Amino acid sequence: MTYRVNNLMYAAGPDLINTFRIRITLTEPVKPKQLKYALRKASRRFPYFCVKLVRRGSEYFMEPNHLPFTVVPYSKAPVLGTEESNYHLFAFMYRDRDIFLDSVHYITDGNGVFPFMKSILYYYISALHPDAELNAGEFALAEDPVPAEEADDYPYPDELLPEDPLGSLERPEEVWKLEDQPGGYESMDDWTSFVYTIDQKDLVVFASGVDGSPATFVASMLYRSISDLYPDKHLTMVCGMQHQFRQALGRPRSHMCHVKIVPMLYPDSLRDNDIEMLNTVGRGILIIRADDSNDVLTVNRHIRNERLIKDMTLSEKHDHMRREILDGIGENTFEVSYTGYVSWSGLEKYVKSVVPYLDMTLSGGISAEVFSVGDVFSMNIMQRSGVRDYAYRFEELLDEYGIYYEAERPEHFEICGFRLPE
């Protein structure tokens, strides 16, 4: 069977690899033998992830890849799509209690990969702990059929959807850029991660008490942190809020990447307002800009691009899709992504935290990823430099509002590379 590729794949290249990593920290050391077993079992349920990328003339396709996924001790991240990863678009490493899942956003996103990740952990924990109390009915298992809607390689409608945008989508022409966050892969040696484990109840109770959500709370706190550090800057800040549009697409179970960047504006007039006001404004903007009627614009943009690039040369496809991704992305002051509440079905007893790391070339220089496990949020503030002021100011605000957290030691992080077939 041959799968079509998301047209975003044509944006990939050495200057835009768009990869991500998920670090799963367990409560006990990783056993590689059982991890390889778990991958073999889970892979049977997710054939659309067991693929290799091939080129035919001016088009890319994905074909079944019967080689095993790469599972190696922690080292330099393997380059996906090459012999290093057995030509897969996924690779796995392990270290102490950590499992690292590497992939590319051109094939999936956090919501799309979660069922696969959960299935892997089900088989892994079941192999180590046969008496583990896991709700098997909430996992995608090897013997289960694969729903057509989930595996569909082109989940978009044939015709454009009716457009009826809600509210204004305009952005200011000039936004405040962080001058201490250099752009591009040339600064990869300085990419720094600040990871926090935050009590979920504390954060949710506080956020809801100030008219917010976990996503808008983190965005408002980062805005406050940055504006406190630079009191003399007077441009609008833009928080790029990662948001999935599966509902507007009508395919809630699609495995593909369905993430758009919703701009949340923080004009300078908000600088002296309290967190409650920042949350109220942020939540209102998010409700409007992430409305289904605006998500339809993203769905239609994809359809138009598919039609537009159909008869282009490969070089023309690359140029067009790179412009599509880069236009407006990376123009944000900072970015926030919250995957939302996910059910672990008993695995939370064995999983301490889940921490995503993102390709920073598409960010405004600071990105925060929030992921829930059991009673805690794992939050990763990633930067393109080792400047610590932003994260430390964020910590001070958490202390000020009485929100309990544990902080890991800041560290340089790497992500996986990705190479297109010749």
N, C-alpha and C positions, 0 to 999 in steps of 0.2 A: 504494500500500500504506500502511496505517495501523498504527503501532506503539503498543502500550500503554506507559504510563509506569510506572516503579518507583514504588510508593506513597510512597517517600521524597520524591518531587517535591512532594507536598502540604504538606511542612514548609517549603518555600521561602518567602521573603518578605524584606522590607527588613531584618529583624532576624536573619535566618538564611539567607544566600545560599549558603554551603557551596561555595565555589569553590576552584580550585587552579591553579597555574601550574607548568610545567616549563621550566627554562632549559637548553637544549642548547648547550654551547660547543664549537665546531668548531676545527680546527687552522688554518683560514684564513677570511678575511672572507666573510660571507654574500652570495650572489648572488640578489637577489630574483626575477629572471626564472626562474632554474632552480628556485627554491623553489616558485613558483606552478605551474610545470610538474609538479613532483613531487607537489604536492597534487592536481592534476587526475588524475594517474595513480593515486595511492594511493586516492583517493576512490571509484574504481570498485569496489574490493575491499571497502570498508567502508560500504555504503549505510546501515546503521543509525546511523552517525555523521553522515550528510549529511541532517539532518532539522531541522524547525522545530517548536516547541511551539505547539499550538493549544488553545483552550478550547471545549468544547461543553457548555453548561449547567453542571453541577457536576463535570465531568470534564475532565482534560487528556489529550491524545493527541500523538503525534509523527507528522508527515507528511513525505514526501520534500521536500527543499529543493534545488532545482536551481540556485540562485544560487551563485556561487563563494565559497569561504571567504575571509574578510578577511585580507589580508596587507599590513601597513603598517609603516613605520619605527617604531621604539620611541618611544612617547609614553604618555599616560595610557591605562591599560588599557581596552579597549572593554567596553561592557556587553553581555553575552551575552543572546541572545533578543530583541534589538532591532535597529533599522536599522543601528546601529553595527557589528554583526557579520553583517549580511545575514540576521538572524534565526537564525543558526546557534547551536549550543551549544558551538562551538569558535571560536577566533580565533587568529591568528598575527601576531607582530611580529618584527622583526629589528633587531639593532644590532651593528655591528662583526662579531665572530665568533659572536654569540649568536642563536639562534632561540628565541622564547618561544611555547610552546603553552599556551593558556588553555582551561579547560573547567570543568564543574560536576560535583560528585560524584554528582549525582542521575542522571547518565547513565552514568558509568563510574568506575573507580578506576585506580591505577597499573598493576596487572596487566592490566586490561582495555584500557587505552590503549596499552600497550607495542607490540603487534603493528602497530598503526596508525602509531605514531611510527617504528618500525623500517622499515616500508614506505616512508614519506615519505623517510627518509634514504637508503634504497636507490636510489630514483629520483633523488634530488638528487645523491648522490655519483656515480652512474652517468652522469648528464648532464655533470658537471664532469670526471670521470675515467673515460672509457670503458674504460680498461685496468685499472681497479681490480679486485683479486682478492677478489670477494665471492661467498659461497656462495648462489647464487640459490635453491637448493632450500630454504633456511631462511627465506625471506621470503614474506609473503602478497602476491601480485602481482595486477595488474589483471585478467589473464585467468583467474585461478583462480576456481573456484566457491566460494560462501560456504557453509560447513557450516551446516546448519539449527540444530545445537546452539549454535553461536557466535552466530547472529543472533536466536535465540529471545528475544522481548520479555517472556516470563514463564516463566523456567526453574524455577519452583517446582512441586513435586508438587501434585496435586489434593487429596490427603488429608494430614493431619498425620502426621509420622514418629514412630515409637515413641521415647519419651523414657526415657533411662537415664543421668542425669547422673553424672559422675565427680568425686568430691571436693566440697569445700565451695566455694560461690561467694559467700559472704558477704563484705561489705566493712565496715570499721569505720564507725561512724556519723559520726565526726569525723576529718577528715584535715587535714594541714598545707597551708594555702593560702599562696601567695607574695604577700605584701601589696604588693610593689613592681610587680606585674604587673596593671595595671587591666584591667577586662573590657570586652568589646563593641567595636563599631566606632568609638566615640567616641575611642579611643586610636590609631586607624589611622596618624596622622601620626608616631607614635613606634614603630611596629612595626620591629624591627631584625633583620637577618640576619647570622649569623656563619658563613661558609662555609669548610670545610677540605677539602683533598685529602689523603687518608691512604693510604699504601702498603698495599695489600690483604694482601699476604703477611705483613707485620709485624703487622697487626692480627689476622688470622686465627690466626697462630701463637701470638700472646700470648693471645688469647681462649680458644683451645682448650687452651692450657697451664694456664689457670685455670678449667677446667671450664665454659666459657661458649661463646657464639655471638656473632656481631657485634651482634645485637640486644640480648642480655642484657648484653654488655660495655658498650655505650653507655649502657644504662639504669643499670647499676651505677656507671659513671663519673659520670653526672649526679647520681645519688643522693649519691655521695661528695662531689662538688663543692658541692652545696647544703648538705649536712649540715656540711661543713667551714666554710662561711661563716656558719652559724647554729648554733653549738655549744649554745646554750641552749634551742633549740626541741625539744620532746619528744613531738610527735604523729607518728603513722604517716604516711609518705609513700606516695602511690600513683602508680605509673607506668602510664599508659594505653598499652598496647602494641597498635598497630594490627595486625590479623590477618585474613586472608581465609578465608572458609569455603566455598570452591568444592568442596573435596573432600567435605565432609559433604553438600553439596547434590547432588553427583553430576554437576556440570557444570563440569569444569575449564577449558573454553574459553569460558564465558559472558563476554560483553563488559560486562555490567552491573556496578554497584557492589556488591561483596560483601565489605565491610569491617566488622568489629566491633571494639570497643575492649575488650581483655582487661586487667583491672586486675591489676597486679603489686604486691604489698604489701611495703613496707620498714618494718617496725616499728622503733621507736626502739632496741630491744635490739640491732639490727644495726649501730648507728652506729660502734662501735669495731672492727668486723671488717674484715679485709683484703678486697681485690678478689676473691680466689679464693672466699671464703665468700659474698660478695655474689652472685657469678656462680652458684655452686652453688644458692643459695636461689632466685635469680631464674629460673634454668633449670628448676628443679623446679616452681615455680609456673606458669611458662609452659606446660610440658608438660601439666600437669593442666588448666589453664583453657582452653587452646587445643585440647583433645582433641576429636575428632570428635563424641563423645557430648554434649559441651557445645555444640558448634556447631549440633547439631540443635535446641537450644532457640532459637537465633537464626533458623533456617529456619522453625520453627513459629510464632515470634512474627510473622514477616512474613506467613505465611498467615493467622493470626488477624486481623491488622490489615487485610489485604485484605478479609476477610469482614466485618469490623466497619464499615469505612468505606463499603462498597458502596452503602448507601442513605442516607448522610449528605448534607447540603447541603455546598456547597463551603467555606463558612465553618467548618462542623463538622469537615470533613476537615483543614483547615489547623490548627485548634486541637488536634485529637487527634494528628496526626503530629508537630507541633512538640513536644508534651509527650513523645512517644515518643523523639525524638532527644535532647532536652535532659535527660531523666531519666538521671542518672548520668554523662553526658558533660559535660566541663568541671568535674567535681568532682575531677579528678586534679591532683596537684601538678605533674606534667610528663608528656609523652607522647613515644613513640619509634615510628618506623615504619621497617622495613627491607624493601624490595621483594624481596630475595633475589637469588641469582645469576641473571643473564640472559645469554643468548648473543647476541653482537653480530655474529657471522658475517662478520667481516672489517671491519666499520664502525669498530671500535675504533681503527684506524689514523688515522681522520679525526675522531673524536669525543674531545675532551679530557675533558669532564665532563658529567654530567647532574645538575641541582640542582632538586629540587621545593620549591615554596613553597606553604604551605597557608593557608586561611582560619583565622585565629586565634580566632574567636569560640567554637569548640568545644573549644579546648585548655585546659589548666590554667594557661596563661601562658607555658610554655616547651615547644616541640616540636622534636624532632630527626628529620630525614629522612635515611636512608642509602640510597645508590644506587650500584651497582657498574658500572664501565666498564673493561674490560680488566683491568689490574693495579692499579687504584686504587678506593678508595671516595670518593665525594663525599658529604660530610656537611654539612647545613645546620641549625644551631641557630637557631630563630626565637623571638623574644620579643615581648611586647606593650609593651615599654618599651626604652629605650636603655641600661638598666643593663648594664654589661659584666662584672661580677664573675663570673657563672656561667660564661660562655664562657672567660674568662681562667683561671679555676681549672681548667677542663677542659683547657686547653692545658698548664698546669703539670703535671697528672697524666700527660698524654701524654709530656711531657719526662721525667718521673720514671720512666716505664716504658720509655723508649727507643723509642717508636713515632714514626717519622718522619712529619711532616705539613707542609703549606704552608697558610698562612692568608691569606684575602683580607681586604681592608679592610672592617670592619663597615659596613653601609649600610642605610638605610631601604628597605623594599620595599613594593610595592603588589601587589594581585592584581586579577583581573577582577571586575566587578560582574555581577549577573544579575537579570533582571526577568521575572516571569510575564506571560503574555498577559492582556489585559483580558477 
